[in-house]
Amino acid sequence: MKKILYVILTLIIAFSVILLVSCEKEEGTSKKDSQNKNDTASLNVISDLSEFSIVRSDKASDEEKAVAVYLRKTLNDKFETDMKLGTDYSGAKKKEILIGNTKRNETKKAMEDITSYSEYLIRRVGDKIIICAGSTEALEAAVKLWTTKMVNKSGKLCIPGDEKGYIYSPETKLIDKLTIEGTSISNFVIVNTSPIFEDVANKLGNIIFRITDVKLQIFTNPNASLPKDTHVIRICDSGDDKKSSSFSVVDGNIEIIPSYYDAEWGLNYVESLLNDVKNRVLDITSSHNTQSKYEIGEIYSKEDVMTVLEKVYNSDEIIVGTEINNGANNVSKMLTEYYEKSGQYPGIIGLDVRLSNLHKLGEEGCAKVIADLTRFAEGGGLVTASAHFSNPAENGGDPTVESYRGILGGDDAWAQLVTEGTNYNTSLKKELSEIADFFEELKNNGVPIIWRPLHEANANWFWFCMVQGKTKISEESFSNLWKYIYNYFTLERGLDNLLWEFSPNIGNESSTMVAPLYGFPGKDYVDLVGFDWYTSTADIYAALEDITTYRDLTSLGMIVSLTEFGPSGNLQADEEGEKQEDLFSCESILTIFDEMKRSGKNYKFAYLLTWTANISIPSLGKSAEFMADPRTLGQAEVKALFEDLK
């Protein structure tokens, strides 16, 4: 499918290039062309590009966001400016470049002139520059055309001077007539019965729009009242069988059941039908019905993970990755963003099984997450999990309420956690049970998990931390809780796919923090160790030297990792106008590696995991250079290590 999109995009750009010449003066005209809806369009120089800000839709797709980011980077690099990128959620500024389908009135009016998938528009109305299109592919073509061909000999960016602007509408329709059992495609709507497949429904609509120029309405409510005499392309949940896909024509309607493991199978099949036409006419009938079953490929074992981690730990390399942003249901979106920014997929991804709110995802949502994690593991990627457990002392002990702050109490309260039948124990065990159910499904798919419960417990900011207000619980109390969780998962639930990782926060013993190995439950209950390190000091390497955490953990003779890592405080951009990569970027991480190497003290780690949002690897900046460094290992390189074990 990607190949076809690239071909279409190439054609769009190729057609577009012949339509324009660079504006040689401060005013000029574009070449006349039958496919440009304007016969001529004057081109005026933009006198001061820095006065503009770029605005995209607050509800833009990941693909449209990427185009907006590309536009900003291109303008800033090529024209030596420093434009800001925002969304239409914020108030309008005087001068704006509106990219994509924003809610600004200027965009809404411009979109009325867009009638086909491959059509795009570039125009200026007063202090607003509008670039919009019938599809993301066309939007990208518009941006590339504007920033490369509407430039004069002095290197100044130009813009169509009249209010009609520049509208490009190539003839890309591949099918003149598409019917389903004799009924025209224009009589159909798309009905998506599951929120899990919202993206599938949108992509299906785009495929039909691109190839036929017919834009179908998409309904997300399966009980929606449809127009009279409407036929339906229905996207349905697969029920209990999450690995099967099917396409069928029944009573003049189409039913597509996507697999949770290969959600785009149905899209690819539909596209293959639409592209394999004769005489530009296609009638889809029950003769085209088909189905497919996804078979999970070979996945590494828990023992394989330990072998690979040991090999990496004793090398100059490190496996790198990031936490899944905004919950487990965003696995595929996070992976897409990571690839777009860095050119590779991460070697490891993390999820917090509490902050993911599994109970809110429901059976369908959890099944989709399990499918996404399984596919990632099939490709060689490692999966790690943590849990911001809910405080049993708050909200009546309701574990479905997110409340990982506060305190639990002293040793007596901690004893209740591991005493069957107490209120605290009942609350905790409900949450453990839900997590165990999730892990069990991954076990059934053969996916090992690096599981690090009770992370950062040597500090004082979570209820399960060992510093409770002004007191510190005993080592025994913490160790007993760890062992209770361990025994529940391994002995009671039979989860033998877990690698248990002990991960305190970096820091020396103080009034608000215990020593890193305080409460360590013993090697019988721990497979790996690591520490969370959020740094706010400019001399980052010196901080590692002054703090005993690394030395204490390595004294155990176990594999050590940077279980969470990133900038904080003054090194984290949080003020308007600050650029994260100017304060701390992925390049800064490489600098730390260099300093560790030069120290001659044999600092080494098996993996590094950044957290989410603006401190994730894709958001820190310089991520492409980071992933290209021979020391950092992404998914494909980790898979190669597993392959070597054979």
Secondary structure, DSSP 4 states (H G I P E B T S, - for coil): -HHHHHHHHHHHHHHHHTT-----SSEEEPPP-TTBSSS--EEEE-S-GGG-EEEE-TT--HHHHHHHHHHHHHHHHHTT----EEETTSPPPSSEEEESS-SSHHHHHHHTT--STT-EEEEEETTEEEEEESSHHHHHHHHHHHHHHSB-TTS-BEEE-STT-EEE-------SEEEETTEEGGGEEEEE--GGGHHHHHHHHHHHHHHH-----EE--TT--PPTT-EEEEE---TT-TTEEEEEEETTEEEEE--SS-TTHHHHHHHHHHHS-BTTEEEE-GGG-EEEE--------HHHHHHHHHHHHTSS-EEEEEEPTTSGGGHHHHHHHHHHHHSS-BSEEEEETTTTTHHHHHHHHHHHHHHHHHHHHHTT-EEEEE-----TTSGGG-TTS----S---SHHHHHHHTSTTSHHHHHHHHHHHHHHHHHHHHHHTT--EEE--STTTTSSSSTTSSEETTEE--HHHHHHHHHHHHHIIIIIS---SEEEEE--BS---BTTB--TTTT---TTS-SEEEEEEEE--SSHHHHHHHSSHHHHHHTTTS-EEEEEEEE-GGGS--STT--HHHHS-HHHHHHHHHHHHHHTS----SEEEE-SGGGSHHHHS-HHHHHHSTTEEBHHHHHHHHHHT-
